[in-house]
């Protein structure tokens, strides 16, 4: 039979089929009702087979509820018949709205008379986890309702976090896609392709960066670089260097003057003096037959000419990586490209993977040249060539590459 509930007591809760996450965990229920003696008739609960206990507190009004609503309360049972807010306002759910504002992170149960079924249903629609009818209340029903309400609130909170995380991920993806370069080659007969694979899990950008533009005089400028490290700070610095390179290139800077200015940008923007960046720049003459090449601690590009195997462009006197030496110089070397050719620029992520799984030697530049020649012999060009190259490097490595990989190709089809 129903018994009065004291101001605070511990009872065992019986809840067959209750959500497992609540099993074996003490729960605290705050009952908000208007009995001056704090004696809402709540049926005595039966012993629960798993020993879960429900600690009950009662509050005579909303002011007292606010004082008793501590972090250890798991669920609030609010009587919709509370006087005060309901009596003085037009909103019959004013007590519930008040509790929902007070306890946004708590599970809430609405208590109503069976004659107020429509009001009880509305209470669930506005935020309560469930409703109970006073006339039908028994220990089994109440204990189940408490456990389910707590688990439902937990599930709702998890879903909210997942939704927020998904929205943040989508926004980050849109932002990162916006930061990836769009080649500006209008008016050029060169074909462009690029492949980018960040080493960070679930990222679109890494510390590698590249860009290609055509200036008004018809020169095509291409650049690829690598900021040491793989985190978001390195990715942001890579974007800054790429944007600075594009602006400086359109301003007419080239070679040593351009790289010296980029080094100043890096020194100003980097998080610590240990951060550096390697860079390779190529400026291709309007006739497409020759180019200027600058290397700042970066591996040399690979060139493939018609009916000849691909090879690395010879370059022995490049300068150091940006950010290492304050007064470094980066000489520009003139190279002959010839008639029809393909130029492959890449970051060291392409050559530092293993050549035959974990523990085997690095692929290295020689291994990369051999691989590219084999793929060229199979007729691969452009996007297909880059996709196949990255896929094979990953396969040879025996799994995901830990470093960022950026590869771009420029091709001149006619002689």
VEXDRENRO-472968 format. One record per residue (C-alpha): residue number from 0; x, y, z negated; residue in one letter. Coordinates in Angstrom, 1 decimal. Each point is the difference from the previous one (the first is absolute). Layout:
REM residues N
     n        u        v        w   res
   NUM        X        Y        Z     A
...
//
This chain:
REM residues 415
     n        u        v        w   res
     0      0.0      0.0      0.0     X
     1      1.2      3.6      0.5     X
     2      2.2      1.5     -2.8     X
     3      1.2      3.5     -0.5     X
     4      3.4      0.9      1.3     X
     5      2.2      1.7     -2.6     X
     6      2.2      3.1      0.9     X
     7      2.8     -2.3      1.0     X
     8      0.3     -3.8      0.0     X
     9      1.6     -2.9      1.9     X
    10     -2.2     -2.7      1.6     X
    11      0.8     -3.0      2.2     X
    12     -1.4      0.3      3.5     X
    13     -1.4     -2.9      1.9     X
    14      0.1      0.6      3.8     X
    15     -0.2     -3.1      2.1     X
    16      1.5      0.6      3.5     X
    17      1.4      3.4     -1.0     X
    18      2.8      1.5      2.1     X
    19      3.3     -1.8     -1.0     X
    20      2.0      3.2     -0.4     X
    21     -2.0      0.8     -3.2     X
    22      0.6     -3.4     -1.5     X
    23      1.9      0.0     -3.3     X
    24      0.1      3.8     -0.1     X
    25     -1.7      2.1     -2.8     X
    26     -2.5      2.4      1.4     X
    27     -1.4      3.2     -1.7     X
    28     -3.5      1.1      0.6     X
    29     -1.2      3.5     -0.9     X
    30     -3.8      0.1     -0.5     X
    31     -1.4      3.6      0.4     X
    32     -3.6      0.1     -1.5     X
    33     -2.1      2.3     -2.0     X
    34     -0.8     -2.1     -3.1     X
    35      1.1      2.2     -3.0     X
    36      1.1     -3.0     -1.8     X
    37      2.0     -1.3      2.9     X
    38     -2.0     -3.2      0.0     X
    39     -1.0     -0.8      3.5     X
    40     -1.4     -3.5      0.0     X
    41      2.5     -1.9      2.0     X
    42     -0.4     -3.8     -0.2     X
    43      2.7     -2.0     -1.7     X
    44      2.3     -1.6      2.6     X
    45      0.9     -3.6      0.1     X
    46      3.5     -1.3     -0.4     X
    47      2.0     -0.1      3.2     X
    48      1.9     -3.0      1.0     X
    49      3.1      2.0      1.0     X
    50      0.1      2.2     -3.1     X
    51     -0.6      3.3      1.6     X
    52     -1.1      2.6     -2.5     X
    53     -2.0      3.1      0.5     X
    54      0.6      2.9     -2.4     X
    55     -3.1      2.2     -0.3     X
    56      0.0      3.7     -0.9     X
    57     -3.2      2.2     -0.1     X
    58     -0.4      3.7      0.5     X
    59     -3.2      1.9     -1.0     X
    60      0.4      2.6      2.7     X
    61      2.1      1.1      2.9     X
    62      2.3      2.2     -2.1     X
    63      0.8     -2.9     -2.3     X
    64      0.5     -2.2      3.1     X
    65      2.6      2.4      1.3     X
    66      1.9     -0.4     -3.3     X
    67     -0.2     -3.8      0.0     X
    68      0.8     -0.4      3.7     X
    69      3.7     -1.0     -0.4     X
    70      2.2     -1.8      2.5     X
    71     -0.7     -3.4     -1.7     X
    72     -3.7      0.2      1.0     X
    73     -0.8     -2.2      3.0     X
    74     -3.7      0.5      0.4     X
    75     -2.7      2.6     -1.0     X
    76     -3.6     -1.0     -0.5     X
    77     -2.0      3.3      0.2     X
    78     -3.7      0.2     -0.9     X
    79     -1.9      1.9      2.7     X
    80     -2.5      1.0     -2.6     X
    81      2.5      2.2     -1.9     X
    82     -1.5      3.3     -1.0     X
    83      1.7      3.3      0.6     X
    84      1.2      0.2      3.7     X
    85     -3.1     -1.9      1.2     X
    86     -2.4      2.1     -2.2     X
    87      1.4      3.3      1.0     X
    88      0.6     -0.6      3.7     X
    89     -1.7     -1.2      3.1     X
    90      2.4     -2.9      0.6     X
    91     -1.2     -3.3     -1.6     X
    92      3.5     -1.4      0.5     X
    93      1.8      2.9     -1.8     X
    94      1.4     -2.3     -2.8     X
    95      1.4     -2.3      2.6     X
    96      1.5      2.8      2.1     X
    97      1.6      1.4     -3.2     X
    98      1.6     -3.4     -0.8     X
    99      1.2     -0.4      3.6     X
   100      1.7      3.3     -0.2     X
   101      1.5     -0.8     -3.4     X
   102      1.1     -3.5      1.0     X
   103      0.9     -0.2      3.7     X
   104      2.4     -2.9     -0.6     X
   105     -2.4     -2.1     -2.2     X
   106     -2.6     -2.5      0.9     X
   107     -3.5      1.3     -0.8     X
   108     -3.3     -1.9     -0.7     X
   109     -3.4      1.8      0.0     X
   110     -2.6     -1.1     -2.6     X
   111     -3.6      0.7      0.8     X
   112     -3.5     -1.2     -0.8     X
   113     -1.5     -2.5      2.5     X
   114     -2.6      2.6      0.9     X
   115      2.8      2.2      1.3     X
   116      1.2     -2.6      2.6     X
   117      0.3      2.7      2.8     X
   118      2.0      2.2     -2.3     X
   119      2.3     -2.9     -0.9     X
   120      0.6     -0.8      3.7     X
   121      0.8      3.7      0.7     X
   122      2.5     -0.1     -2.9     X
   123      2.0     -2.7      1.9     X
   124     -0.2      2.0      3.2     X
   125      1.6      3.1     -1.6     X
   126      2.9     -1.9     -1.6     X
   127     -0.9     -2.5     -2.8     X
   128      1.3     -3.5      0.6     X
   129     -3.2     -1.6     -1.1     X
   130     -3.3      0.6     -1.9     X
   131     -1.6     -1.9     -2.9     X
   132     -3.6      0.0     -1.2     X
   133     -0.5      0.4     -3.7     X
   134     -2.8     -2.5     -0.2     X
   135      2.0     -2.7      1.8     X
   136      3.3      0.5     -1.8     X
   137      1.6     -3.1     -1.5     X
   138      3.6     -1.0     -1.0     X
   139      0.6     -2.0      3.1     X
   140     -1.2      2.7      2.4     X
   141      1.9      2.8     -1.8     X
   142      3.3     -1.9     -0.2     X
   143     -0.2     -0.9      3.7     X
   144     -1.0      3.6      0.9     X
   145      3.0      1.4     -1.9     X
   146      2.5     -2.4      1.6     X
   147     -1.4      0.5      3.5     X
   148     -0.1      3.8     -0.4     X
   149      3.6      0.2     -1.1     X
   150      1.1     -2.2      2.9     X
   151     -2.1      1.9      2.5     X
   152      1.5      3.3     -1.2     X
   153      3.5     -1.5      0.3     X
   154     -0.8     -1.2      3.5     X
   155     -1.4      3.4      1.0     X
   156      3.2      1.7     -1.3     X
   157      2.2     -2.4      1.9     X
   158     -2.1      0.6      3.2     X
   159      0.3      3.8     -0.5     X
   160      3.8     -0.3     -0.3     X
   161      0.1     -2.3      3.0     X
   162     -2.0      2.5      2.0     X
   163      2.1      2.9     -1.1     X
   164      3.2     -2.0      0.8     X
   165     -1.4     -0.9      3.5     X
   166     -0.9      3.6      0.7     X
   167      3.5      1.2     -1.1     X
   168      1.6     -2.7      2.2     X
   169     -2.1      1.1      2.9     X
   170      0.8      3.7     -0.6     X
   171      3.7     -0.9     -0.3     X
   172     -0.1     -2.0      3.2     X
   173     -1.6      2.9      1.8     X
   174      2.6      2.3     -1.4     X
   175      2.9     -2.3      0.9     X
   176     -1.4     -0.5      3.6     X
   177     -0.1      3.7      0.3     X
   178      3.6      0.3     -1.0     X
   179      1.2     -2.6      2.6     X
   180      1.4      1.8      3.1     X
   181     -1.8      0.6      3.3     X
   182      2.6      0.1      2.8     X
   183      0.0      3.2      2.1     X
   184      1.1     -1.2      3.4     X
   185     -2.4      1.7      2.3     X
   186      1.7      0.5      3.4     X
   187      2.6     -2.6     -0.5     X
   188      0.3     -3.2      2.0     X
   189      1.4     -1.9     -2.9     X
   190     -2.1     -2.7     -1.7     X
   191     -0.1     -0.1     -3.8     X
   192     -0.8     -2.8     -2.4     X
   193      0.5     -0.3     -3.8     X
   194     -0.5     -2.6     -2.7     X
   195      0.0      0.9     -3.7     X
   196     -0.1     -2.4     -3.0     X
   197      0.4      1.4     -3.5     X
   198      1.7     -2.2     -2.6     X
   199     -2.5      1.1     -2.8     X
   200     -3.0     -2.2     -0.4     X
   201     -3.3      1.5      1.1     X
   202      1.8      3.2      1.3     X
   203     -0.1      1.6      3.5     X
   204      3.0      2.1     -0.6     X
   205      3.5     -0.8     -1.2     X
   206      3.3      1.8     -0.1     X
   207      0.6     -0.5      3.7     X
   208     -1.1      2.7      2.4     X
   209      0.2      0.8      3.7     X
   210     -1.3      2.5      2.6     X
   211      0.2      0.8      3.7     X
   212     -0.6      3.3      1.7     X
   213      0.5      1.7      3.4     X
   214      1.2      3.6     -0.1     X
   215     -1.0      2.6      2.7     X
   216      3.3     -0.5      1.9     X
   217     -0.9     -3.6      0.7     X
   218      2.4     -1.6     -2.5     X
   219     -1.4     -2.9     -2.0     X
   220      1.1     -0.2     -3.6     X
   221     -0.3     -3.1     -2.1     X
   222      0.9     -0.6     -3.6     X
   223     -0.1     -2.9     -2.5     X
   224      1.1      0.1     -3.6     X
   225     -0.1     -1.8     -3.3     X
   226     -0.2      1.5     -3.6     X
   227      1.7     -2.3     -2.5     X
   228     -2.6     -1.7     -2.2     X
   229     -3.5     -1.3      0.7     X
   230     -2.4      1.9     -2.3     X
   231     -2.6      2.8      0.6     X
   232      2.5      2.7     -0.7     X
   233      2.3     -1.3      2.7     X
   234     -2.9     -0.2      2.4     X
   235     -0.9      3.6     -0.7     X
   236      3.6      1.1      0.5     X
   237      0.0     -1.9      3.3     X
   238     -3.1      1.9      1.2     X
   239      1.6      3.3     -1.0     X
   240      3.2     -0.7      1.9     X
   241     -2.0     -1.1      3.1     X
   242     -2.1      3.1      0.0     X
   243      3.1      2.2     -0.6     X
   244      1.7     -1.8      2.9     X
   245     -2.9      0.7      2.4     X
   246     -0.1      3.7     -1.0     X
   247      3.8      0.4      0.4     X
   248      0.0     -1.8      3.3     X
   249     -2.7      2.3      1.4     X
   250      2.0      2.9     -1.4     X
   251      2.9     -1.0      2.3     X
   252      2.3     -1.7     -2.5     X
   253      1.9     -3.1      1.0     X
   254      2.9     -2.2     -1.1     X
   255      2.2      1.2     -2.9     X
   256     -2.0      3.2     -0.6     X
   257     -3.3     -1.9     -0.3     X
   258      1.5     -2.7     -2.3     X
   259      1.6      2.6     -2.3     X
   260     -3.3      1.7     -0.4     X
   261     -1.8     -3.3     -0.7     X
   262      2.6     -0.7     -2.7     X
   263     -0.9      3.2     -1.7     X
   264     -3.7     -1.0      0.1     X
   265      0.9     -3.4     -1.6     X
   266      2.2      1.5     -2.7     X
   267     -2.8      2.4     -0.9     X
   268     -2.9     -2.5      0.0     X
   269      1.6     -3.2     -1.4     X
   270     -0.7     -1.2     -3.5     X
   271      3.7     -0.7     -0.9     X
   272      3.5      0.5      1.5     X
   273      0.2     -3.8      0.6     X
   274     -2.7      0.2      2.7     X
   275      1.3      0.1      3.6     X
   276     -1.3     -0.7      3.5     X
   277      1.4     -1.5      3.1     X
   278     -1.0      1.4      3.4     X
   279      0.4     -0.6      3.7     X
   280     -0.9      2.7      2.5     X
   281      0.0     -0.2      3.8     X
   282     -0.7      2.8      2.5     X
   283     -0.7     -1.2      3.5     X
   284      0.7      2.3      2.9     X
   285     -2.9      1.0      2.2     X
   286      1.3     -2.2      2.8     X
   287      0.0     -3.0     -2.3     X
   288      3.5     -1.2      0.9     X
   289      2.0      1.2     -3.0     X
   290     -0.5      0.8     -3.7     X
   291      1.7      1.5     -3.0     X
   292      0.3     -2.3     -3.0     X
   293      0.6      0.9     -3.7     X
   294      0.3     -2.6     -2.8     X
   295     -0.2      0.9     -3.7     X
   296      0.9     -3.3     -1.6     X
   297     -2.5     -1.8      2.2     X
   298      0.4     -3.1      2.2     X
   299      0.5      0.8      3.7     X
   300     -2.9     -0.4      2.4     X
   301     -0.2     -2.9      2.5     X
   302     -0.3      0.6      3.7     X
   303     -1.2     -2.5      2.6     X
   304      0.6      0.8      3.7     X
   305     -1.5     -1.7      3.0     X
   306      1.7     -3.4      0.8     X
   307      2.4      0.5     -3.0     X
   308     -0.2     -1.4     -3.5     X
   309     -0.9      2.4     -2.8     X
   310      2.9      1.4     -2.1     X
   311      0.6      2.5     -2.7     X
   312      0.9      3.5      1.1     X
   313      3.7      0.5     -0.8     X
   314      0.4      2.5     -2.8     X
   315      2.9     -0.1     -2.4     X
   316      0.3      3.6     -1.3     X
   317     -3.4      0.6     -1.6     X
   318     -0.4      2.1     -3.1     X
   319     -1.1     -1.0     -3.5     X
   320     -3.5     -0.4     -1.2     X
   321     -1.9      3.2     -0.9     X
   322      0.5      1.0     -3.6     X
   323      3.3     -1.7     -0.7     X
   324      2.6      2.7      0.9     X
   325     -0.9      3.7     -0.3     X
   326      2.1      1.2      3.0     X
   327     -0.3     -3.0      2.3     X
   328      0.0      0.3      3.8     X
   329     -1.9     -2.1      2.5     X
   330      1.6      0.0      3.5     X
   331     -2.3     -0.4      3.0     X
   332      1.2     -2.6      2.5     X
   333     -1.1      0.0      3.6     X
   334     -1.1     -3.4      1.3     X
   335     -0.9     -1.1      3.5     X
   336     -3.4     -1.8      0.3     X
   337     -0.2     -0.6      3.7     X
   338     -3.1     -0.4      2.1     X
   339     -2.5     -2.5     -1.5     X
   340      0.6     -0.8     -3.7     X
   341     -1.6     -0.8     -3.3     X
   342      1.3      1.6     -3.2     X
   343     -0.8     -1.7     -3.4     X
   344      0.5      2.0     -3.2     X
   345     -0.6     -1.8     -3.4     X
   346      0.6      0.2     -3.7     X
   347      2.2     -2.5     -1.9     X
   348     -3.1     -1.9     -1.2     X
   349      0.1     -1.7      3.4     X
   350      3.5     -1.3     -0.4     X
   351      0.3     -0.6     -3.8     X
   352     -2.4     -2.9     -0.2     X
   353      1.3     -3.5     -0.2     X
   354      0.9     -1.9      3.2     X
   355     -1.3     -3.4     -1.2     X
   356     -2.0      0.4     -3.2     X
   357      1.0      0.8     -3.6     X
   358      3.7     -0.3     -0.7     X
   359      1.1      0.1      3.7     X
   360      2.1      2.8      1.5     X
   361     -1.5      3.3      1.0     X
   362     -1.3      0.2      3.6     X
   363      2.2      3.0      0.6     X
   364      0.4      2.1      3.2     X
   365      1.5     -2.9      2.0     X
   366     -2.9     -2.3     -0.9     X
   367     -2.5      2.7      0.9     X
   368      1.6      0.6      3.4     X
   369     -0.1     -3.7      0.8     X
   370     -3.7     -0.1     -1.1     X
   371     -1.0      3.0      2.1     X
   372      1.8     -1.4      3.1     X
   373     -1.9     -3.2     -0.4     X
   374     -3.3      1.8     -0.2     X
   375      0.8      2.3      2.9     X
   376      0.8     -3.1      2.1     X
   377     -3.5     -1.2     -0.9     X
   378     -1.4      3.1      1.6     X
   379     -1.0      1.9     -3.2     X
   380      0.0      3.8      0.2     X
   381     -1.4      2.9     -2.0     X
   382     -2.4     -0.8     -2.8     X
   383      0.2     -3.7      0.7     X
   384      3.7      0.0     -0.4     X
   385      0.0      1.9     -3.3     X
   386     -2.8     -2.2     -1.4     X
   387      1.9     -3.1      0.9     X
   388      3.2      1.3     -1.4     X
   389     -1.5      0.9     -3.4     X
   390     -1.9     -3.3     -0.1     X
   391      3.1     -2.1      0.7     X
   392      2.1      1.9     -2.5     X
   393     -2.6     -0.7     -2.6     X
   394     -0.1     -3.6      1.0     X
   395      3.8     -0.4     -0.2     X
   396      0.0      1.7     -3.4     X
   397     -2.3     -2.7     -1.3     X
   398     -2.7      2.4     -1.1     X
   399     -0.8      3.6     -0.4     X
   400      2.8      2.5      0.4     X
   401      0.7      2.0     -3.1     X
   402      1.3      3.0      1.8     X
   403     -2.0      2.4      2.2     X
   404      0.3     -0.6      3.8     X
   405     -0.4      2.7      2.7     X
   406      0.7     -0.7      3.6     X
   407     -0.6      2.2      3.0     X
   408      0.6     -0.5      3.7     X
   409      0.3      2.5      2.9     X
   410      0.0     -1.4      3.5     X
   411      0.7      1.5      3.4     X
   412     -1.3     -2.3      2.7     X
   413      1.3      1.7      3.1     X
   414      3.6      0.3      1.1     X
//
